[in-house]
Amino acid sequence: MTEIETVETGTGQARVHWHRAPKARGVVALSHGAGGGIGVRDLVALAGTLPVHGMSVALVEMPWRVAGKKVAPAPKTLDAGWRDIWPALAKPGLPVVAGGRSAGARVACRTATELGAVAVLALSFPLHPPGRPEKSRADELLGAGVPTLVVQGGNDPFGKPEEFPEGEFRLVEVPYGDHSFAVPKRADLTESEAMTLLTDSVAEWLATPGMLSGRPVL
């Protein structure tokens, strides 16, 4: 059963959709991208899978989305909203993995150390705008300051796996996947298989000894 919690922030009202594990050992908090909500395939797949592995999932609708706006605000405003939502995410008293897809992944990286996240899960990290590799956002990813997992589509126009720099993060490729992890029909991987690869990779990473203390044994 999903529980919906309303959170007041300085940038408007947010909603947290809780998918709780029966005996949770941590929380994975995920926000959406700049062009979609929490109903996208990867967030739905993780919310349906991770509670079985002992991780509660909090899918966060950011204030601009709750207000019905179609365009996300500036990064500083996104960060401010996430900071105001964080106490609700940390309220269960469990280690919190900050994350999100696309713009949400950037927010998680920029604020992880400040807010006390034990790790970051970056889904479809937008390394650069499509066709503009010189506009790199690698500094945000490399500056997260906590263990980080990037899950990236093999054909993501915002940054293919081979474009990512070397750094203190793990990267998992979803073959053929675009920015939303959709795979073409001609691929030898179905959408269901792509989501299984994604959820299995995330669950395995979260199960790394010491991960929830921020000191994984790699």
N, C-alpha and C positions, 0 to 999 in steps of 0.2 A: 504494500500500500504506500502511495506517495503522500507525504505530508508537505503542505505548502505554508511557508512562513513568510510573512511580510516584514520587510525591514525598511525603516525610514533612514534616508541618507541626506546629506547636504545637497545632493544633486537630484533628489526625487526618490520615489518609492521603488524599492527593488523586491523581487520575489525569489525565495530559495525553495527549490523543490527537492525535498529530502527522500532519498532511497536508502533506508537504513539497513545495516547488517544486523542480524540477531545478536551477535556478540562481537561488536565492532572493535577493531584494534587501531583504527585510524579513520580519517575522513579525506576523501578526494573531492576538492572543491573545483568545479569547472564552469567557466563562463563561455558564452558564445562569441562568435565573430562579429564583424561590423556589418555583415550582410544577411545574417540569419539569426534564428533563435535557438532554443535548447532542443528543438525537435529534430535536429540533424542526425544523420545515421550514426556517426561515431559517438556522440554524446549519449544517444539512446542506447547504443550497444554497451557502453561502459556502465551506464546506470543499471542495466539489466543483468550485468555479469559480475561486477566487482563485489556487491554485497555477499555473494556466495563465497567469496574469498576473504570475508571478514572486514571489508572496507565499505563504510557508508559513503554514498555519493551525494553530493550537494550540487545540483544543477542551478546555476545562478542566472536569473534574468536581470540584466543590468537596468538601471533606472530609465535610460533613454528608450529601451525596448518596451518596458512596461508602459511608458507614456505614449506608445504608439508611433514614435518617430522612426523614420526610415533610414536616417543617416546617423552614424555614431558621432559623438562629440570628439573634441580634441583629446589626445593622450592624457594630458594633465587632468582633465575632467573624468576620464575613465578610471585613472588611478585613484582619484579622490573618492569616487563611488565605491571602488573595491575596498579601500581602507575602511570606509564606514560599514561595509557589509561584513568585514572580517570578524568582529566580535561574535556575530551570530554563528559563523562557521567554526570558531574555536570554542564556542560555549559548551559542547559536549565534554570538553577537557581531554580530548584525544589529539595525537599528532595530526597536523593538517598538511596534506600535499596540495599546493596551489597549482592551478592549471587552467587550461582553456584551449579553444581552437582559434587560430589566426590572431586577430587583435586581442582576444582573451589570453592567448599564450604570451603575447608581448607584455600585457599588464602583469601577469603572474611573474614573469622574469624581472620586471622593473621593481617590483615591490616585495619579492620573496624574503630577502634578508631582513628588511625593515620590519616586516610583519611577523617574522618567526616561523615561516613555512619550513618544513623539514626537507622538502624536495619540490621540484617543479615538473609537471607533465605538460609538454608543449605539443599540441596537435596541429599539424599543418602550419608550422611556424613560418610567417611571411618574411623570409630572409630579405627580400627586396620586392618592389613593385614589378609586375610583369613587364619583361623587356627592358628593365632598368637595373641590371646587376650592380652598377656603380653606386646605387642608392642602398647600400648594405645596412642592415639592422643587426649585424652579427654582434655588435657591442652589447646589445641588450641581452642576447642569449648567453654570451660569454661572461656577462656581469651578474648573472643570477646569484652566484655565490653559494648555491646548494646543489646537491645531486640532481641532475636534470636528464629527463628522457624526452627525446624528440621523435615523434612518429610522423613520417613524411611520405606523401605519395610520390611514386617514381616519376610521374609526369606533372608535378605541381609547377605551374608557371610562376609562382611566387618564390620558387627556390627548389631545384631538384636536389636529391640527396648528395650528389657528387659536387654540388656547389658549396656545401657547408664547409667552414674552416675546421681545422683541428682544434680541439678544445676539451674541457673537462665535462663532457656530456656524452650520453649514449644516443645513437641514432638508429632507428628501425625503419626500414623502407617497406612501404606497401606497394608492391610492383604494379605498374600501370596506373596507379591511382592519381587522380587530379587533386585540386585543392580541397574538394569535399570528399575525397576517397572514392569517388565513382570510378569504376573500371569499364573500359569499352567491351562490347559484346564479343569482339574477336579475341580478347585476352584469354589466356589459359588459367584464369583465376576469376571466380564468380564474386559478386558483391558480398555474398554471405561468407565466402572463404576469406575475403579481404578483411571483413569485420572480425572474423575469428582470429586471424593473424594479429590484428590490432589488439583485441582484448586479451588474448593469451600473452602477448608481449608485455602489455602493461601489468597484468597480474603477476607474471614472472619477475618483472623488475621490482614491483612492490614487495615481493616475497624475499628479496635479497636480504640476508642477515644484516641488521643494523640500519636498514633503509629508513625506518620510521623514527630513528633517533638522529637522522642526518649524518650518520657515520657508517655508510654501507661497507661491507667486506666484499671487495670485488675480486 
